[in-house]
Amino acid sequence: HDSAADIETHLALFGAMRALVLLMSCSGLLFTYSIFRQRMPKRFTWYVAASGLTVVPAFVAPAASFTWVNVLLMLGMIESLRVVAVAVVRRQAGAWIVGAGYVTMVATAAYDILLDFGAFTEIGGLSNAYPYGGIALLTSMSAYLARRFAATNNELAALNADLEGRVTERTAELARANEELDTR
């Protein structure tokens, strides 16, 4: 949106980006809950509802809804980080991988939000750190899912080997029983 030729296109793309970021926040929180919690907490429903009600204003009037969108984004990121931190403390498998991505995402988001509120000036000319945090988060989620897929694949291979062993053993038992029957 920063390279748009005219202000109308810039504002339309900026509004679309703000609305999309809210939806991505909901899906990220859903991902986090689904892998580290047994069930969805009620606060997730409230977060999705608040984000859903904010999507249209974020798209239509991104400047007017700017603060509210940022508050929702920070709440979603803080909750995601909290859930991952609890999972890391409980030593849930792979939680540290997702945690590293969330820490990076929260740090870059906080940088952007504080920059937007004028808390400080750009560091090294970096005016938009969200993409770096987003890439780190997506990479960590992909690594988590790849590890989980590999573990599931290994478990299935072990179960398959066990099953093949049982089938072989049972076939041998049946062959012996048939021989005994023939002998009788």
N, C-alpha and C positions, 0 to 999 in steps of 0.2 A: 504493500500500500504506500510505502514511502516514495516509490518511483512513479507514482501515478501522474499522468499528464495534467489533470485538472483537479480542482478541490472536490468536486462532486464524486469523481471516481475514487479519490483518496478516502473520503468519508465513508463511501459505500463499502470499500474493501476493509477499512478500519472497523466498521460496524460488524461486518461479516466475521472478521477475525475475533472480535470480542465475543460474539455469540458462540463461535466455534470453540473458543477457549473454555467457556462455561460447560459446554457439552463434553469436552475432553476431560475436564475436571471431574465430572460425574462418572465418566467411564473409568477413569483412573482410580477413583475411590471404590467403584464397584469391583474392579480387578483386585484391589488390595483386600477388601472385605472377603471376596470369594476365595482367596487363597489362604488367608490367615485367620478367618473367623468361621465358626460353625453356621451362623445365621446372620442375616442382615439386621443391624440395629434400627430402631425407629428413627433415629436422627438422620439416617441415610435418606429415608422417605422425605423428611422435611428439607434436607439439603437439595434433593432433586427437585422438589416442588418450588423452592425459592429460586433455584437456578432456572427452572423452566419458565417461571414468571418473569425472570430478568432477561431471558434470551431475546425477546422481541424489543424491549427498550434498548438493550445493548446493540442490537442491529440497527434500529431506527434512529436512535439518538445516543451514539456512543459517548459523546462528551458529557451529556447530562447524566448518564448512568455510570460514568467512569468509576466513581468512588464505590458505589454499591457492588459493581462487578469485581473490583479489586478486593473488597472485603470478603465476598463469597469465595473468590479464588484462594485467598489466604486461609480462610476457614477450612476449605477442602484440603489444601496442602498440609495444614497443621494436623487435621484429623488423619490423613493418610500417613503422615510421618509418625503420629502417635501409635497407630495400629501396627506399623512396621517395627517401631521401637519395642513395643510389647512382644512382638513375635521374635525379635532378636534376643531380648532378655530371656524369653522362654526357650530359646535355642531351637526354634522351628527351622526345619531344613530350608536352606536357601534364603532365609529372611535377610541376611546381611547383604546379599546381592541386590535385592530390591531396595533395601535401605540405602545403599550407596547411591543408587539412582535418585531416590527421593531427596536425600540430603543435597545432592547437586541441584535438583530441580527447585527445591525450596530456596536454596541460596541464590540461584539466578533469578527466581521470581521475586524474592525479597529485594534484590538489587534493583530490578526494574520498577517495582512498585514504589520503593523509597525514592528512586530517581524521578518517577512521575510526580510524586508529591513534593519534590524539590528539597528533600532532606540532604542531598549532596549533589555534586556535579559528576559528570561522566568520568570514569576511570579509564585512562588509556584510549579515549575515543569510543568506548563501547557504550552504545545507546540502547541496545536491545540484546539482553543476555538470555531471554526465554528460549530461543532455538537451541542453545547449547545445553541448557538444562533438560529440554524436551528430548534431545538426542540421547543424553545420558540416561534419562529415565526409561526411554524405549529400549535402549541397549540392555539395561539391567533387567527389564522385564523379559526381554527375549532370551537373555542368558539364563534367567530363572526357569522359563518354560522349556528351554533346551535341556537343562539339567533334569528337570522333572520328567520330560519325555524319555531321556536316556535311562533314568532310574526305573520308569514304568516298563520300558523295553527289556531291561535286565531282569526285572521281576517276572515278566511274562516268559522270558527265555528259561528262567529257573523253574517256573511252574510247568512249562512245556516239557522240560527234561524230566521232571518228577513224574509227570503224567505218562510220558513214554516209558519210563522205568516201571511204573505200575502196570501198564498195558502188557509189557514184555513179561513181567512176573505173573500176571493173571493168565496170559496165554500159555505160559509154561505149566501153570497149575492145571489148566483145562486139558492140556495135552496129556499130562500125567493121569488125570482122572479118566480121560478117554482110553488110555492104555490099560488102566486097571479094569475098566468096564469091558474092554475087549478080552482081556485075560479071563475074566469071570465068565 
